[in-house]
Amino acid sequence: MTRTVTSAGTATGTMAGTRVLVTGAAGGFGAPTVARLLERGVQVVGLDVAAAEHTIACDITDDAAVSRAVAEAVRRLGGLDAVVHYAGIGIPNDAGGALAPDALRVIDVNLLGAWRVTAAALPALMDARARRLGRKGRVVFVSSELAYLTLPFVSAYSVAKRGMTAYADALRLEYGSELHVTTVYPGYVRTPIHDAGREVGLALEGQVRREEVDDVVATVLRALTTATPPRDTACTRRGAIELWAGRHLPGLVGSAVARRIRHRAAAGHFDGSPIAAGLVRRLTGRGTDPAPIKERSAS
């Protein structure tokens, strides 16, 4: 894996010949990442719900399907040097509501799916180290700012992404002699994963720090190419400051978020969403009318 560094310190290694597995390969982050890797001469196989060029159909909530798909990916690639985890879904939920079906589905896809794929890929990743001049395999987990910044109605997603961080830490501790493990923390990026929230009047846009697809893709590529990849990394400088604050000043950050949520509830930002009705009553003492959701979405 050759590597150069620009004046700004960005890794721009060619990675030619490297063998990479990408989950969520057809998604908002996965598709451009696959394209960029192919441009660099990387051998790539993706996993997603539907098969396509360079992509194997795989339900990552199914143990047997994951085992088959990862084995096929390793066969096609002739081995494996890195895994990138993008696969995920986002369905709003009430933290005090039922687990099934939505919360369980989010946790199964976002957290346990990454766990299944990693476990299935580990033998090939560790074998790659022995075959490729002593270089370690790499695993890149794409988590979220919601792993450390809690917001309402995304508890299942936050649990999954915080759990992903814990799993990455455990993997690093137990397999760090064989693997480089990086966790990436994007902010809000306008991709289809947020469609479910918009449909029920709970869009995150405007509530959290905005980033662009290329911020995330470039960060992942740096994690794959730099000689010593970071343990944890944000995608922008503002993101790095927020990550530090979330890690070191959780009480202060949590209080600021709570004040903002109370203000938004009082201003009617959650009105019209059935999921938010209870929170609005608790914070403001007034009820909500779920009927105007479509009217608000169209405005």
PASEBA-1860 file (N, C-alpha, C; in nm, 3 decimals):
! residues 299
1> MTRTVTSA> 0.085/-0.118/0.000/0.000/0.000/0.000/0.089/0.123/0.000 ~ 0.108/0.189/-0.114/0.192/0.307/-0.119/0.115/0.427/-0.068 ~ 0.191/0.532/-0.028/0.125/0.645/0.036/0.206/0.771/0.011 ~ 0.138/0.880/-0.021/0.198/1.011/-0.025/0.117/1.101/0.064 ~ 0.174/1.219/0.096/0.104/1.313/0.183/0.105/1.449/0.119 ~ -0.011/1.514/0.112/-0.020/1.647/0.057/0.030/1.747/0.158 ~ 0.042/1.877/0.117/0.088/1.981/0.208/-0.005/1.998/0.325 ~ -0.131/1.960/0.310/-0.227/1.971/0.419/-0.221/1.850/0.512
9> GTATGTMA> -0.138/1.751/0.478/-0.125/1.636/0.565/-0.224/1.525/0.535 ~ -0.293/1.532/0.421/-0.393/1.432/0.387/-0.329/1.313/0.319 ~ -0.360/1.195/0.366/-0.306/1.074/0.304/-0.367/1.054/0.167 ~ -0.285/1.026/0.068/-0.336/1.006/-0.068/-0.276/0.880/-0.128 ~ -0.261/0.776/-0.048/-0.203/0.652/-0.097/-0.283/0.594/-0.212 ~ -0.214/0.530/-0.307/-0.284/0.474/-0.422/-0.363/0.349/-0.384 ~ -0.312/0.269/-0.288/-0.378/0.147/-0.243/-0.392/0.043/-0.353 ~ -0.326/0.060/-0.465/-0.342/-0.033/-0.577/-0.318/-0.176/-0.534
17> GTRVLVTG> -0.414/-0.262/-0.569/-0.403/-0.403/-0.535/-0.460/-0.441/-0.400 ~ -0.489/-0.342/-0.317/-0.549/-0.371/-0.187/-0.688/-0.430/-0.205 ~ -0.728/-0.519/-0.115/-0.856/-0.589/-0.126/-0.948/-0.545/-0.012 ~ -1.060/-0.482/-0.047/-1.146/-0.417/0.053/-1.290/-0.465/0.039 ~ -1.352/-0.492/0.152/-1.493/-0.525/0.160/-1.566/-0.406/0.220 ~ -1.674/-0.361/0.154/-1.750/-0.244/0.199/-1.895/-0.284/0.222 ~ -1.946/-0.266/0.343/-2.087/-0.292/0.368/-2.168/-0.165/0.338 ~ -2.296/-0.184/0.306/-2.377/-0.069/0.265/-2.323/-0.007/0.139
25> AAGGFGAP> -2.277/-0.093/0.047/-2.202/-0.047/-0.070/-2.283/0.036/-0.168 ~ -2.416/0.025/-0.163/-2.500/0.102/-0.255/-2.553/0.230/-0.191 ~ -2.516/0.257/-0.067/-2.572/0.370/0.007/-2.504/0.502/-0.023 ~ -2.547/0.603/0.053/-2.499/0.739/0.030/-2.350/0.757/0.051 ~ -2.291/0.680/0.141/-2.146/0.681/0.162/-2.079/0.567/0.087 ~ -2.143/0.450/0.087/-2.081/0.332/0.028/-2.053/0.345/-0.120 ~ -2.153/0.395/-0.196/-2.135/0.403/-0.341/-2.018/0.493/-0.381 ~ -2.008/0.616/-0.327/-1.892/0.698/-0.365/-1.761/0.642/-0.315
33> TVARLLER> -1.762/0.573/-0.201/-1.638/0.513/-0.151/-1.592/0.402/-0.244 ~ -1.684/0.316/-0.286/-1.649/0.209/-0.381/-1.593/0.271/-0.509 ~ -1.657/0.375/-0.559/-1.610/0.439/-0.682/-1.469/0.495/-0.666 ~ -1.443/0.562/-0.553/-1.310/0.619/-0.529/-1.204/0.509/-0.516 ~ -1.239/0.401/-0.450/-1.144/0.291/-0.434/-1.111/0.228/-0.568 ~ -1.213/0.207/-0.651/-1.189/0.148/-0.783/-1.100/0.238/-0.867 ~ -1.120/0.370/-0.856/-1.035/0.464/-0.929/-0.889/0.449/-0.890 ~ -0.863/0.409/-0.766/-0.727/0.396/-0.716/-0.667/0.259/-0.743
41> GVQVVGLD> -0.741/0.175/-0.813/-0.689/0.042/-0.844/-0.710/-0.059/-0.734 ~ -0.800/-0.028/-0.640/-0.831/-0.120/-0.530/-0.927/-0.227/-0.579 ~ -0.912/-0.349/-0.532/-1.010/-0.454/-0.557/-1.118/-0.443/-0.450 ~ -1.242/-0.424/-0.493/-1.350/-0.399/-0.398/-1.466/-0.494/-0.422 ~ -1.519/-0.547/-0.313/-1.648/-0.616/-0.316/-1.735/-0.552/-0.209 ~ -1.859/-0.522/-0.246/-1.952/-0.464/-0.151/-2.057/-0.563/-0.107 ~ -2.119/-0.535/0.007/-2.237/-0.607/0.053/-2.351/-0.508/0.064 ~ -2.468/-0.546/0.012/-2.587/-0.462/0.026/-2.709/-0.550/0.007
49> VAAAEHTI> -2.826/-0.491/0.022/-2.948/-0.572/0.017/-2.975/-0.627/-0.123 ~ -2.923/-0.562/-0.226/-2.942/-0.608/-0.363/-2.806/-0.624/-0.432 ~ -2.794/-0.725/-0.515/-2.670/-0.747/-0.588/-2.655/-0.646/-0.700 ~ -2.531/-0.613/-0.732/-2.499/-0.522/-0.842/-2.354/-0.548/-0.881 ~ -2.304/-0.474/-0.976/-2.164/-0.488/-1.012/-2.078/-0.458/-0.889 ~ -1.987/-0.545/-0.859/-1.898/-0.534/-0.744/-1.970/-0.554/-0.610 ~ -2.098/-0.591/-0.611/-2.174/-0.601/-0.485/-2.249/-0.733/-0.476 ~ -2.237/-0.798/-0.361/-2.307/-0.923/-0.331/-2.431/-0.891/-0.248
57> ACDITDDA> -2.543/-0.950/-0.283/-2.664/-0.931/-0.202/-2.647/-1.003/-0.068 ~ -2.677/-0.931/0.041/-2.660/-0.991/0.173/-2.746/-0.920/0.275 ~ -2.822/-0.997/0.351/-2.895/-0.947/0.467/-2.803/-0.961/0.587 ~ -2.748/-0.850/0.636/-2.647/-0.860/0.742/-2.708/-0.889/0.879 ~ -2.841/-0.908/0.885/-2.903/-0.954/1.009/-2.916/-1.107/1.012 ~ -2.869/-1.173/0.907/-2.881/-1.318/0.892/-2.740/-1.379/0.902 ~ -2.716/-1.455/1.008/-2.583/-1.512/1.030/-2.534/-1.595/0.913 ~ -2.620/-1.684/0.863/-2.579/-1.772/0.754/-2.552/-1.693/0.627
65> AVSRAVAE> -2.637/-1.593/0.599/-2.618/-1.511/0.480/-2.486/-1.434/0.487 ~ -2.452/-1.384/0.604/-2.326/-1.312/0.620/-2.208/-1.406/0.598 ~ -2.213/-1.523/0.655/-2.103/-1.618/0.637/-2.081/-1.651/0.490 ~ -2.193/-1.675/0.418/-2.181/-1.707/0.275/-2.127/-1.587/0.196 ~ -2.181/-1.469/0.223/-2.143/-1.351/0.144/-1.997/-1.312/0.168 ~ -1.953/-1.317/0.293/-1.813/-1.282/0.322/-1.719/-1.384/0.260 ~ -1.755/-1.511/0.268/-1.672/-1.615/0.204/-1.662/-1.593/0.054 ~ -1.773/-1.557/-0.008/-1.772/-1.530/-0.152/-1.689/-1.407/-0.184
73> AVRRLGGL> -1.700/-1.303/-0.101/-1.620/-1.182/-0.123/-1.471/-1.212/-0.114 ~ -1.432/-1.290/-0.014/-1.290/-1.327/0.002/-1.244/-1.409/-0.117 ~ -1.330/-1.498/-0.165/-1.295/-1.579/-0.283/-1.273/-1.490/-0.404 ~ -1.366/-1.395/-0.428/-1.353/-1.307/-0.544/-1.228/-1.220/-0.535 ~ -1.197/-1.174/-0.415/-1.085/-1.083/-0.397/-0.952/-1.156/-0.387 ~ -0.956/-1.285/-0.357/-0.832/-1.359/-0.337/-0.769/-1.330/-0.203 ~ -0.849/-1.289/-0.107/-0.800/-1.253/0.026/-0.869/-1.125/0.071 ~ -0.825/-1.069/0.181/-0.890/-0.949/0.233/-0.792/-0.868/0.316
81> DAVVHYAG> -0.787/-0.737/0.288/-0.697/-0.647/0.360/-0.771/-0.549/0.450 ~ -0.897/-0.518/0.418/-0.968/-0.417/0.496/-1.119/-0.436/0.483 ~ -1.190/-0.397/0.588/-1.336/-0.394/0.587/-1.380/-0.254/0.629 ~ -1.476/-0.198/0.556/-1.535/-0.068/0.589/-1.683/-0.090/0.618 ~ -1.728/-0.044/0.733/-1.867/-0.063/0.775/-1.949/0.065/0.758 ~ -2.034/0.068/0.654/-2.128/0.177/0.635/-2.273/0.134/0.659 ~ -2.304/0.008/0.644/-2.443/-0.037/0.642/-2.518/0.011/0.766 ~ -2.635/0.070/0.743/-2.714/0.117/0.856/-2.850/0.168/0.811
89> IGIPNDAG> -2.942/0.175/0.907/-3.074/0.232/0.885/-3.104/0.327/1.000 ~ -3.199/0.417/0.978/-3.238/0.511/1.082/-3.389/0.520/1.090 ~ -3.447/0.469/1.197/-3.591/0.475/1.218/-3.616/0.544/1.351 ~ -3.687/0.657/1.355/-3.712/0.725/1.483/-3.788/0.635/1.580 ~ -3.762/0.653/1.708/-3.833/0.575/1.808/-3.840/0.652/1.939 ~ -3.934/0.611/2.022/-3.951/0.665/2.157/-3.868/0.580/2.252 ~ -3.780/0.642/2.329/-3.693/0.566/2.419/-3.772/0.487/2.523 ~ -3.895/0.528/2.550/-3.979/0.456/2.644/-4.080/0.366/2.577
97> GALAPDAL> -4.071/0.353/2.446/-4.166/0.274/2.371/-4.122/0.130/2.352 ~ -4.199/0.057/2.274/-4.170/-0.085/2.249/-4.041/-0.103/2.170 ~ -3.970/-0.210/2.198/-3.849/-0.241/2.123/-3.881/-0.289/1.982 ~ -3.982/-0.372/1.971/-4.016/-0.430/1.841/-4.122/-0.346/1.772 ~ -4.113/-0.333/1.638/-4.005/-0.390/1.557/-3.890/-0.293/1.528 ~ -3.918/-0.162/1.541/-3.824/-0.064/1.485/-3.691/-0.057/1.559 ~ -3.695/-0.044/1.692/-3.570/-0.029/1.767/-3.482/-0.152/1.751 ~ -3.542/-0.270/1.758/-3.463/-0.392/1.742/-3.403/-0.401/1.603
105> RVIDVNLL> -3.477/-0.359/1.503/-3.427/-0.364/1.366/-3.306/-0.271/1.349 ~ -3.315/-0.151/1.405/-3.204/-0.055/1.395/-3.079/-0.111/1.462 ~ -3.095/-0.167/1.581/-2.980/-0.222/1.653/-2.923/-0.343/1.580 ~ -3.010/-0.427/1.525/-2.965/-0.547/1.456/-2.884/-0.512/1.331 ~ -2.933/-0.416/1.254/-2.862/-0.378/1.131/-2.735/-0.301/1.163 ~ -2.747/-0.195/1.242/-2.635/-0.102/1.260/-2.523/-0.157/1.347 ~ -2.559/-0.226/1.453/-2.458/-0.277/1.545/-2.424/-0.424/1.520 ~ -2.524/-0.509/1.530/-2.497/-0.652/1.519/-2.458/-0.692/1.378
113> GAWRVTAA> -2.507/-0.619/1.278/-2.465/-0.646/1.141/-2.316/-0.624/1.123 ~ -2.265/-0.514/1.177/-2.121/-0.488/1.170/-2.042/-0.594/1.244 ~ -2.096/-0.638/1.357/-2.031/-0.743/1.437/-2.024/-0.872/1.357 ~ -2.137/-0.913/1.296/-2.140/-1.037/1.219/-2.038/-1.035/1.105 ~ -2.038/-0.927/1.030/-1.948/-0.918/0.914/-1.803/-0.920/0.959 ~ -1.772/-0.845/1.065/-1.635/-0.842/1.115/-1.590/-0.981/1.158 ~ -1.674/-1.049/1.235/-1.638/-1.182/1.283/-1.615/-1.279/1.167 ~ -1.699/-1.269/1.065/-1.683/-1.357/0.949/-1.557/-1.325/0.870
121> ALPALMDA> -1.517/-1.196/0.872/-1.402/-1.152/0.792/-1.269/-1.167/0.865 ~ -1.270/-1.185/0.996/-1.147/-1.184/1.074/-1.042/-1.285/1.027 ~ -1.078/-1.410/1.000/-0.973/-1.503/0.956/-0.898/-1.454/0.832 ~ -0.972/-1.401/0.735/-0.906/-1.351/0.613/-0.825/-1.227/0.641 ~ -0.875/-1.138/0.727/-0.801/-1.016/0.760/-0.669/-1.049/0.830 ~ -0.672/-1.144/0.919/-0.549/-1.179/0.991/-0.454/-1.257/0.903 ~ -0.506/-1.336/0.813/-0.420/-1.408/0.718/-0.351/-1.310/0.625 ~ -0.419/-1.198/0.593/-0.360/-1.097/0.504/-0.232/-1.042/0.563
129> RARRLGRK> -0.227/-1.027/0.694/-0.108/-0.973/0.756/0.013/-1.062/0.731 ~ -0.007/-1.193/0.740/0.104/-1.285/0.720/0.152/-1.284/0.576 ~ 0.060/-1.264/0.481/0.094/-1.275/0.340/0.147/-1.146/0.280 ~ 0.113/-1.032/0.340/0.143/-0.905/0.274/0.247/-0.824/0.352 ~ 0.367/-0.882/0.363/0.483/-0.812/0.417/0.459/-0.759/0.557 ~ 0.383/-0.832/0.636/0.366/-0.793/0.774/0.268/-0.681/0.799 ~ 0.199/-0.632/0.696/0.102/-0.524/0.719/-0.022/-0.578/0.787 ~ -0.074/-0.500/0.879/-0.196/-0.541/0.949/-0.318/-0.520/0.861
137> GRVVFVSS> -0.420/-0.604/0.885/-0.550/-0.577/0.826/-0.611/-0.454/0.891 ~ -0.715/-0.400/0.826/-0.779/-0.279/0.879/-0.930/-0.297/0.884 ~ -0.990/-0.244/0.990/-1.135/-0.239/1.001/-1.173/-0.095/1.032 ~ -1.263/-0.039/0.953/-1.308/0.099/0.972/-1.457/0.096/1.001 ~ -1.495/0.139/1.121/-1.635/0.148/1.160/-1.682/0.292/1.142 ~ -1.787/0.311/1.065/-1.843/0.446/1.050/-1.958/0.458/1.150 ~ -1.930/0.525/1.258/-2.028/0.544/1.365/-2.107/0.672/1.338 ~ -2.120/0.760/1.435/-2.199/0.882/1.419/-2.173/0.973/1.537
145> ELAYLTLP> -2.195/1.103/1.519/-2.190/1.193/1.633/-2.296/1.156/1.737 ~ -2.401/1.085/1.693/-2.506/1.044/1.786/-2.459/0.931/1.879 ~ -2.336/0.884/1.861/-2.278/0.790/1.956/-2.239/0.859/2.085 ~ -2.215/0.990/2.079/-2.174/1.064/2.200/-2.261/1.187/2.225 ~ -2.344/1.226/2.128/-2.433/1.341/2.142/-2.576/1.289/2.135 ~ -2.644/1.285/2.248/-2.777/1.226/2.254/-2.884/1.326/2.213 ~ -2.975/1.283/2.125/-3.090/1.362/2.083/-3.216/1.278/2.101 ~ -3.331/1.342/2.109/-3.454/1.263/2.125/-3.493/1.190/1.997
153> FVSAYSVA> -3.561/1.077/2.015/-3.624/1.000/1.908/-3.525/0.922/1.822 ~ -3.400/0.918/1.863/-3.301/0.837/1.791/-3.227/0.745/1.889 ~ -3.296/0.703/1.994/-3.229/0.624/2.098/-3.174/0.492/2.044 ~ -3.250/0.422/1.960/-3.202/0.295/1.906/-3.078/0.317/1.821 ~ -3.080/0.421/1.740/-2.965/0.452/1.655/-2.843/0.488/1.741 ~ -2.866/0.570/1.845/-2.756/0.609/1.932/-2.700/0.489/2.007 ~ -2.788/0.401/2.056/-2.743/0.280/2.124/-2.658/0.195/2.029 ~ -2.704/0.181/1.905/-2.630/0.101/1.807/-2.494/0.162/1.778
161> KRGMTAYA> -2.489/0.293/1.760/-2.362/0.357/1.725/-2.268/0.366/1.844 ~ -2.322/0.386/1.965/-2.236/0.383/2.083/-2.187/0.241/2.106 ~ -2.274/0.144/2.082/-2.233/0.004/2.091/-2.126/-0.030/1.989 ~ -2.136/0.026/1.870/-2.035/0.004/1.767/-1.899/0.054/1.816 ~ -1.900/0.169/1.883/-1.776/0.223/1.938/-1.717/0.129/2.041 ~ -1.802/0.075/2.128/-1.755/-0.020/2.229/-1.702/-0.147/2.165 ~ -1.771/-0.195/2.061/-1.725/-0.315/1.992/-1.590/-0.289/1.925 ~ -1.574/-0.173/1.863/-1.445/-0.139/1.802/-1.335/-0.137/1.906
169> DALRLEYG> -1.364/-0.083/2.025/-1.264/-0.080/2.132/-1.226/-0.221/2.175 ~ -1.327/-0.308/2.187/-1.300/-0.447/2.227/-1.219/-0.520/2.121 ~ -1.255/-0.498/1.994/-1.182/-0.561/1.884/-1.036/-0.515/1.883 ~ -1.017/-0.388/1.907/-0.881/-0.333/1.909/-0.800/-0.393/2.024 ~ -0.865/-0.409/2.139/-0.796/-0.464/2.255/-0.758/-0.610/2.233 ~ -0.850/-0.687/2.178/-0.828/-0.832/2.165/-0.749/-0.870/2.040 ~ -0.762/-0.789/1.932/-0.700/-0.824/1.804/-0.605/-0.716/1.752 ~ -0.570/-0.621/1.838/-0.486/-0.510/1.794/-0.348/-0.550/1.745
177> SELHVTTV> -0.302/-0.668/1.786/-0.173/-0.716/1.736/-0.181/-0.754/1.588 ~ -0.302/-0.777/1.540/-0.323/-0.820/1.402/-0.394/-0.717/1.316 ~ -0.464/-0.623/1.379/-0.552/-0.530/1.306/-0.532/-0.387/1.348 ~ -0.549/-0.295/1.252/-0.573/-0.155/1.283/-0.725/-0.134/1.286 ~ -0.776/-0.073/1.390/-0.920/-0.049/1.402/-0.944/0.099/1.420 ~ -1.026/0.157/1.331/-1.058/0.300/1.336/-1.209/0.319/1.345 ~ -1.252/0.413/1.429/-1.392/0.449/1.437/-1.407/0.593/1.389 ~ -1.497/0.614/1.294/-1.521/0.745/1.233/-1.655/0.798/1.283
185> YPGYVRTP> -1.659/0.929/1.314/-1.780/0.990/1.371/-1.830/1.105/1.283 ~ -1.910/1.075/1.181/-1.964/1.183/1.098/-2.070/1.264/1.172 ~ -2.094/1.387/1.124/-2.208/1.465/1.170/-2.328/1.432/1.082 ~ -2.423/1.527/1.076/-2.540/1.506/0.989/-2.498/1.522/0.844 ~ -2.530/1.424/0.763/-2.506/1.429/0.619/-2.637/1.396/0.549 ~ -2.674/1.474/0.451/-2.802/1.455/0.383/-2.795/1.332/0.293 ~ -2.837/1.217/0.346/-2.843/1.093/0.271/-2.979/1.027/0.296 ~ -3.015/0.923/0.221/-3.147/0.861/0.237/-3.173/0.799/0.374
193> IHDAGREV> -3.072/0.781/0.458/-3.095/0.721/0.588/-3.188/0.809/0.673 ~ -3.197/0.938/0.639/-3.281/1.030/0.716/-3.424/1.040/0.664 ~ -3.456/0.968/0.558/-3.591/0.977/0.501/-3.698/0.936/0.600 ~ -3.672/0.831/0.679/-3.773/0.782/0.773/-3.807/0.888/0.877 ~ -3.708/0.964/0.921/-3.733/1.071/1.017/-3.814/1.184/0.957 ~ -3.781/1.220/0.833/-3.857/1.328/0.767/-4.002/1.289/0.748 ~ -4.026/1.162/0.720/-4.164/1.116/0.693/-4.254/1.129/0.815 ~ -4.197/1.128/0.934/-4.279/1.142/1.055/-4.255/1.275/1.125
201> GLALEGQV> -4.203/1.372/1.052/-4.186/1.507/1.105/-4.074/1.522/1.204 ~ -3.971/1.437/1.196/-3.861/1.442/1.292/-3.726/1.448/1.220 ~ -3.713/1.537/1.126/-3.588/1.551/1.054/-3.478/1.604/1.146 ~ -3.357/1.549/1.132/-3.243/1.598/1.210/-3.179/1.721/1.149 ~ -3.208/1.747/1.025/-3.144/1.860/0.957/-3.174/1.989/1.031 ~ -3.069/2.066/1.057/-3.084/2.190/1.130/-3.067/2.173/1.281 ~ -3.071/2.049/1.331/-3.055/2.025/1.474/-2.910/1.996/1.511 ~ -2.834/1.943/1.416/-2.697/1.903/1.446/-2.604/1.954/1.335
209> RREEVDDV> -2.475/1.942/1.363/-2.372/1.992/1.272/-2.382/1.924/1.136 ~ -2.377/2.005/1.030/-2.390/1.953/0.893/-2.252/1.924/0.834 ~ -2.240/1.810/0.771/-2.120/1.775/0.696/-2.160/1.724/0.559 ~ -2.061/1.700/0.474/-2.088/1.657/0.337/-2.040/1.513/0.317 ~ -2.096/1.449/0.217/-2.058/1.311/0.187/-1.907/1.300/0.169 ~ -1.848/1.393/0.099/-1.705/1.383/0.072/-1.621/1.395/0.198 ~ -1.672/1.466/0.301/-1.599/1.472/0.428/-1.584/1.332/0.486 ~ -1.690/1.254/0.477/-1.689/1.120/0.534/-1.604/1.026/0.448
217> VATVLRAL> -1.625/1.029/0.317/-1.550/0.941/0.227/-1.400/0.968/0.238 ~ -1.362/1.094/0.239/-1.220/1.129/0.249/-1.161/1.081/0.381 ~ -1.237/1.089/0.488/-1.189/1.044/0.618/-1.167/0.893/0.618 ~ -1.260/0.820/0.561/-1.245/0.675/0.552/-1.125/0.637/0.467 ~ -1.107/0.706/0.355/-0.991/0.677/0.269/-0.861/0.704/0.343 ~ -0.858/0.810/0.424/-0.737/0.836/0.503/-0.712/0.723/0.602 ~ -0.818/0.672/0.663/-0.803/0.562/0.758/-0.750/0.436/0.689 ~ -0.780/0.422/0.561/-0.734/0.305/0.486/-0.592/0.321/0.433
225> TTATPPRD> -0.545/0.445/0.421/-0.417/0.467/0.354/-0.304/0.514/0.444 ~ -0.336/0.582/0.552/-0.229/0.637/0.635/-0.153/0.524/0.704 ~ -0.024/0.545/0.724/0.060/0.440/0.780/0.015/0.400/0.920 ~ -0.023/0.498/1.000/-0.073/0.471/1.134/-0.212/0.531/1.146 ~ -0.316/0.455/1.116/-0.451/0.510/1.116/-0.496/0.549/1.256 ~ -0.583/0.650/1.266/-0.628/0.696/1.398/-0.719/0.595/1.464 ~ -0.724/0.601/1.594/-0.816/0.519/1.673/-0.958/0.570/1.656 ~ -0.980/0.697/1.681/-1.109/0.764/1.669/-1.088/0.893/1.592
233> TACTRRGA> -1.179/0.923/1.499/-1.161/1.044/1.421/-1.294/1.102/1.378 ~ -1.304/1.234/1.385/-1.417/1.305/1.325/-1.383/1.330/1.179 ~ -1.477/1.394/1.108/-1.458/1.415/0.964/-1.423/1.559/0.929 ~ -1.437/1.651/1.024/-1.404/1.791/1.003/-1.342/1.846/1.132 ~ -1.287/1.966/1.124/-1.230/2.026/1.245/-1.336/2.056/1.349 ~ -1.451/2.106/1.304/-1.561/2.130/1.398/-1.606/1.999/1.461 ~ -1.607/1.895/1.381/-1.644/1.764/1.433/-1.546/1.716/1.539 ~ -1.417/1.744/1.518/-1.316/1.702/1.616/-1.336/1.773/1.749
241> IELWAGRH> -1.372/1.902/1.743/-1.398/1.977/1.866/-1.520/1.919/1.938 ~ -1.624/1.889/1.862/-1.745/1.833/1.920/-1.719/1.696/1.980 ~ -1.642/1.614/1.911/-1.609/1.481/1.962/-1.534/1.493/2.094 ~ -1.439/1.585/2.101/-1.364/1.606/2.225/-1.458/1.649/2.337 ~ -1.548/1.744/2.307/-1.641/1.792/2.410/-1.735/1.681/2.455 ~ -1.785/1.602/2.360/-1.875/1.494/2.394/-1.808/1.391/2.483 ~ -1.679/1.368/2.459/-1.606/1.269/2.538/-1.567/1.323/2.676 ~ -1.527/1.451/2.683/-1.469/1.505/2.806/-1.564/1.593/2.888
249> LPGLVGSA> -1.668/1.645/2.825/-1.762/1.733/2.894/-1.905/1.687/2.870 ~ -1.936/1.561/2.897/-2.070/1.510/2.861/-2.183/1.580/2.935 ~ -2.161/1.617/3.062/-2.266/1.685/3.137/-2.298/1.821/3.078 ~ -2.195/1.896/3.042/-2.215/2.028/2.984/-2.285/2.018/2.848 ~ -2.239/1.925/2.766/-2.300/1.906/2.634/-2.445/1.861/2.649 ~ -2.469/1.767/2.741/-2.605/1.718/2.762/-2.700/1.827/2.808 ~ -2.653/1.915/2.897/-2.737/2.026/2.944/-2.770/2.122/2.831 ~ -2.672/2.149/2.746/-2.695/2.239/2.633/-2.797/2.179/2.536
257> VARRIRHR> -2.786/2.050/2.511/-2.882/1.984/2.422/-3.021/1.987/2.483 ~ -3.032/1.960/2.612/-3.163/1.960/2.678/-3.229/2.096/2.669 ~ -3.152/2.203/2.689/-3.208/2.339/2.677/-3.258/2.363/2.536 ~ -3.182/2.320/2.438/-3.222/2.340/2.299/-3.349/2.262/2.267 ~ -3.360/2.142/2.318/-3.479/2.061/2.292/-3.602/2.124/2.356 ~ -3.588/2.175/2.479/-3.701/2.243/2.542/-3.746/2.364/2.460 ~ -3.649/2.439/2.409/-3.681/2.556/2.327/-3.752/2.515/2.199 ~ -3.703/2.410/2.135/-3.765/2.364/2.011/-3.906/2.311/2.036
265> AAAGHFDG> -3.924/2.242/2.147/-4.059/2.191/2.179/-4.155/2.307/2.204 ~ -4.110/2.407/2.277/-4.195/2.523/2.305/-4.230/2.599/2.178 ~ -4.136/2.598/2.082/-4.158/2.670/1.957/-4.241/2.591/1.856 ~ -4.278/2.468/1.891/-4.364/2.389/1.804/-4.294/2.306/1.700 ~ -4.161/2.290/1.712/-4.088/2.216/1.608/-4.125/2.068/1.603 ~ -4.175/2.013/1.714/-4.210/1.872/1.716/-4.360/1.848/1.699 ~ -4.437/1.956/1.688/-4.581/1.940/1.674/-4.612/1.867/1.544 ~ -4.711/1.781/1.549/-4.749/1.707/1.430/-4.685/1.571/1.422
273> SPIAAGLV> -4.590/1.540/1.512/-4.527/1.407/1.510/-4.582/1.322/1.623 ~ -4.647/1.212/1.593/-4.702/1.126/1.699/-4.595/1.079/1.797 ~ -4.476/1.046/1.748/-4.370/0.997/1.836/-4.332/1.102/1.939 ~ -4.341/1.230/1.901/-4.297/1.338/1.989/-4.403/1.385/2.085 ~ -4.527/1.337/2.072/-4.638/1.390/2.150/-4.612/1.385/2.299 ~ -4.561/1.273/2.349/-4.536/1.260/2.491/-4.431/1.356/2.540 ~ -4.323/1.370/2.466/-4.216/1.462/2.506/-4.267/1.605/2.510 ~ -4.345/1.643/2.409/-4.398/1.780/2.406/-4.486/1.805/2.527
281> RRLTGRGT> -4.570/1.709/2.563/-4.655/1.726/2.682/-4.571/1.740/2.808 ~ -4.466/1.658/2.820/-4.383/1.663/2.940/-4.305/1.794/2.951 ~ -4.262/1.848/2.839/-4.181/1.969/2.842/-4.262/2.097/2.841 ~ -4.381/2.093/2.780/-4.457/2.217/2.763/-4.594/2.214/2.828 ~ -4.643/2.095/2.861/-4.775/2.084/2.919/-4.889/2.091/2.820 ~ -4.857/2.094/2.690/-4.964/2.100/2.590/-4.960/1.976/2.503 ~ -5.075/1.946/2.441/-5.084/1.832/2.352/-5.039/1.869/2.212 ~ -5.032/1.768/2.126/-4.996/1.791/1.987/-5.100/1.730/1.897
289> DPAPIKER> -5.110/1.780/1.777/-5.203/1.729/1.678/-5.123/1.661/1.568 ~ -5.134/1.529/1.554/-5.053/1.458/1.455/-5.096/1.481/1.312 ~ -5.212/1.543/1.289/-5.264/1.554/1.154/-5.179/1.636/1.058 ~ -5.115/1.746/1.101/-5.049/1.833/1.002/-4.918/1.785/0.946 ~ -4.876/1.661/0.971/-4.742/1.618/0.928/-4.720/1.640/0.779 ~ -4.814/1.593/0.695/-4.794/1.605/0.551/-4.792/1.750/0.509 ~ -4.877/1.831/0.569/-4.880/1.973/0.533/-4.747/2.038/0.565 ~ -4.689/2.004/0.682/-4.559/2.063/0.720/-4.451/2.016/0.624
297> SAS> -4.455/1.887/0.587/-4.352/1.835/0.498/-4.356/1.899/0.361 ~ -4.474/1.940/0.319/-4.487/1.999/0.186/-4.448/2.145/0.183 ~ -4.437/2.206/0.300/-4.410/2.352/0.302/-4.263/2.382/0.287
END
